[in-house]
Amino acid sequence: MDDALLEDYLGLMHHGALNASVLARMLGELGPLSHVRRLPKAQMLETGFSEAQIAALTASAPAPHCRGRVRSDLSWAMAEDRAILHFESPQYPALLREIAAPPPVLYVEGRLQCLHLPGIAVVGSRRGSGYGRRHAEWLARELSGAGLVICSGMALGIDTAAHKGALEAGGHTIAVMGTGVDVCYPARNRELRERIRAQGALVSEFPLGAPAIPMNFPRRNRIVSGLAAGVVVIEASLKSGSLVTAKLALQQNREIFAVPGPVSSSFSRGCHQLIRQGATLVETPEDILQELPKIIPLGSFRSNSPGAPAGKASVNPDDSRLLALIEESGTLPESLAHQIGFTQQQLNLKLLELELAGTVIQQGGRYFPA
């Protein structure tokens, strides 16, 4: 990772003349910061940047009033299970880089590799009924057992049920926060937050310590859908934020799935509207799994039947070369990437597959033979 470039991105996030929304628009329209800095000032003005914003973008270092917060961020990220990814980092999720307004910075706590595995988003009402919560937990458990990472927003109701289903299956789940990644919201999900951190990943584009502000939650929805190959909507009223997520997912060229509900429930109307508009109707996990080969490359997720817990898989002969490079004393992933010729993303995915298969163990940032 280019530490200087990370500092530049963080400095802009904390600058004041710019914010995450403006920077996301810049990334979508003009490209990464390293490219924008080489553009003529006239072009930047035409795009809508002010003189103050252009001065911040082209500065050689973070502004003095930002440096304390940048140092604090970098200090936070020194912990073993924490990371800050800027848009140009090789560890930045490839799917997320493709959306119209990608987050300039991602604060991550937990298992970074989860951001590079095939995933499905499960979203729905915060006031989900027993029917909705049961279906969310069941579907998440089955899809997780099939090898998919479950992505949601850790809100009460359907989100919470989806995260719990994935965890119960022994799988991985990503919680995209509408607060700073270090803030537990809602407070009653503190235990769930710790389970996700240990077994999945907590992600936010908002600065550390950012409180729960209503306007932030619709913004985070584009990340929930952006990290996944498709979105499953379970219980949504016609004015639900989950329909906003579905709309964003369509704009991102993601597959939309919807679970029908009782016709007497207002929570069913959003899902039924999605189905009328062409979303895939979901009655069983197989309705989702049979669509995935069309949107996820074959071999990217396990084909074990829904409900079966993830067990130890046999080692693919093609993995033997990588395993041979992992020493008994432990090997850093950076050295493995150079030796085997993988990109960092390819290596992260392969190492997590081997870890899940029980053939390697990760401790202290190093990998050891199991």
N, C-alpha and C positions, 0 to 999 in steps of 0.2 A: 504494500500500500504506500502511496506517495503521501508521507506525513504532512509535507508542506501544503499539498493540495487539499488535504482534509482540513487543515487549519484554515485555509482560505474559505472553504465551504462553510465551516462553522462560524467564521468571522462574519460572513454575509448573513447567516441565519440570525445572528445576534445584533446586527448593525443598527437596525431601526429604519433606515431608508429603504430597506428591502425586507421581505418576509418570505415564509415558506411558499405562500401562494404565488407571489411574484416570481420567485426563483423557479417554481415548478412550471409556470407559463413560459419562462425563458428557455428551460430545458426542452420543452415540447416544441417551441417555435424556432429557436435558434441553435440548439445543441448544447453540449457541455460547456462549462465555464472556460476550460482551456481553449476552446474554439472561439467563444464569444469575445474573449479578451483580444483576439486578433482582428476583430471586425472593425471597419471604419466607424468613427464616432457618429457620422451622419446616418449610417444604417441603424445604429442603436437608438438614435433619437427618433428615427422614423418608426421604429418598433414601439415607441411609447415610453422609453426610459427617460427619467429626468436627469439633469446635470449631476445632481447628488448621487443618484443611483449608478450612473456611468462611472463617476469617480470611485465609488465603492467597488464596483466590478473590476475595474482596471488597476486597483491599488496592488502593490507588490506584497503587502502583508495585511493582516487584520488591523482594523482601526484601533487606536489605543484604548478606547472605551469598551472594546469587545474582548480584549486579550485575557482578562480575568475569567470570563465565562468560558472562553475557549480552553484555557488551562484546566478549568474545573471539569469540563467535558472529557478532556483527554485523560485526566486523572481517574475519572469514573470508569473509563473504558479499559483501564489497565487490569481490572479484575479478569480472572480466567474465563468467566462465562458472560462477558460483556463485549460489545463491539459497536463502533460507529462506522457506518458505510456511507461514503459519498457516492454520487451518481456515477463517477468514473472509476470506482473501485472494481477490480475483477471479481470481488465477492458480492457485488450488488446483484440482486435477483434479475435474471435475464428477462423474464416475463414482465416484470414491473417497469423495466427500462423502455418497454414498447408502448406504454399507455400515453395518452395525450398530455397529461400533466404529471410526470413522475416526481415523487418526492426527492428533493435535492439531497437530503440526508436521512438515514435511517438509524435510529438508536435501537439496538438489539440486546436482549438479555435472554440467556438460555443456550439452546443448541443452534448455532448459526447454520449448520448444514440443512436444517429443515426448510430454509428459504429456497433451496435448490431442488427439492424433491417434488414430484407431481402431487398437486393438491386440488381439493374441491372446497368451495366455500359453502357454509351452511348458515343461513340467516333467517330471522323472523322476528316476531313481536316480542317486545320486552314484557308484555303481560300475557305471554303464551299460556294457553289452557293446558290442562293435564293431557289432553289428546295431542296437542302440538309438542309438548315437552317430551312425551313418550316417543313420538315418531322421530323427533330430532335426535334423541339419545340413541335410539335403535339404528337409524340410518348412519349416524356418525360412527357407531361401534362397528357396523358391518363394513362400511367403506374404509375405515381405518384398518380393519382386519384384512382387507384386500390390498393394503399397502399404500393408501392415499393419506396425505397429510390433511387434516381438517382445519380449515381457516375460518375464523369468525371474530366477533368484536368484543367478547367477554361481557356483554351486557346481560342483565337479568333475563330470564325467560328462555327463549329458543337458543340464543348464543351460549348461555351457560350449559344448557342440556347437551348441546353439540360438543363442547369442549369435554364435558364429563364422559360422554360416550366414547370419544377417541382415547381418553386416558384409561378407561376401563378395559379397552381392547388391548392395552399395552402399546398403542401407537403414538403418533406425534400430532400435536396440534399447535397452531399459531394463533395468538391473540393480538389483534391489531388495536392499539389503544387510541382513544380520543383525548388522552392526557399525555403528560410526560411518561415515559416508560417506567419510571421509578415511582409513579403515583398509583396507588391501588384504588381503582374505581370500577364498579361500586365497592364500597368498603367491605360489604358482607362477603365479597369474593376473595378475601385475602388468602384463605387456604387454597382455593382454586388457582390463584395467581402463582403460588409457590409450586404447586404440582405442575403447572404449565411450564414454569421456568426450568424445572428439573427434567421434564419429559418432552418439551417442545420449545417454543420461542415466544417471547413478548416483543412486540415491534411498535415503534411510534416514529412519526416524522416531527413531532412537537418537541421543543426543548425540554431538558430535564426540569422537573418541578412544575411543568405546565398544568394548571388546574382543569377541572371539568367545565368547559365552556360550551354551551349548546351548539354554537356555530362550527365547532371543531369536529363534531361527530359525523355530519354529512361528508366532510372532507376525507375522513378516515375510511369511509365506505369504498372509495375508489381504490384504496390499497387492499382492502379485503378481497374485492373481485379481481384486482390486478395481479395478485399473487397466485390465483387459482386458474385452472383450466375451465372451470364452470361454476355456476352458482345455483344452489338448491334453496328455494324459498319455501319456508314452512310457516304458515299463519301470518297473514299480512292484511291489514285493512287497506282500503283504497287510498288512504293518505299516509301509508306506512313508509318509514325510511327504508324498509327492505325493498320496496318497489323502486326507490331511488337507486339502491345498489344494483338491482336488476337492470335498470336503464343504463347505468354506467357500464355494467358488464356487457350489454349489447354494443355499446359504443367501443368497447375494448375487444370486440369480436369473440366474446366468451359464450359458452353454451349456457342456456337457461333451463332449469328444471323447477317444477312446482308440484307440491303435494296438495291434492284436493282435500277439502274438509267438509264438515256438515253444512248444508245449505242454510241452516238457521243461524249460523255464526257469522258475525261481521268480520271475523278474522279470516274467513274463507274467501271473501270477495276479491282480495288482491291476488291470491293464488289462482282463483278461477279466471280472473281477467287475463293473467299471464298465459294460462292454458289456451284461452280463446285466441290470444295473439300469437300462438305458435310455440310456447314453451313445452318442453317434454313433460308429459304427465308421469308422475312418480307414484307407483303403488308399492314397489319393492326395490331393494338395492340393485337388483339386476337391471332395472329400467335405466339406471345411471351407468352401471358398469358396461353395459353393452354399447353405450354411446361413446365411451372414453377412447377406444382405439381410433375413432374418427378424429379426435382432437388432441390425443396424447400419443407420441410414438410408441409402437409396440415394444414391449419389454421394459417400459419405464415404470410399471407398477406390477406387483405380484398378481398372479392369476388364481391364487387360492380362493376357494369358494367363500362367499360372504358368511361371516360369523366365525370362521375358523381363526383362532388366535395365530398371530405371527410367530412362527417357529424358526428354528435354525435351518437355514437353507444350505444345500451343498454348494461347495465352492466351484465357481465356473472356471474351467481350465484357463481361460483368458486372464483370470485374476492372479494366476500363480506368479507371474513376473512381478507384479506389485507386492505380493506377499513376501516374495524372496528378498525384497529391498527393506522390509521392516525388521529392524534388529531387535535382539532380546533386550538391549539396554534402552530401547525407545528411539523413535525416529520422528523428526519434525516434518510436517506436511510440505513445507517449502522445499526441503531437499528432495522429497519424493517427486514433486512436480517437475523439477529439473531433470531428474534421472529417467523418468518414464515418458516424458514428452507430453503430458496431459496439460490442459488449461487448468487454472485453479478451480473453476466451476466443475469441470469433469472429475478432477481429483476429489473434491469435497463430496460429490455425489457417490463416487465409488467407495470412498472410505466409510461413509455412513452406511452404505449397503453391506459392506464387510462387517461393520460393527453390529448392525442388526442381525446379520447371519451368525454372529458369535465367533468370527474368525480373528478379529482384532479387538483390542481394548484401547480406549483413549483416556489418558490421565495426564493432567498438567500440560495439555497442549501437545503431547507426544503420543505416538501410536506404538503399541506393543503387540506381539503375537499373543493370541488368546491361549 
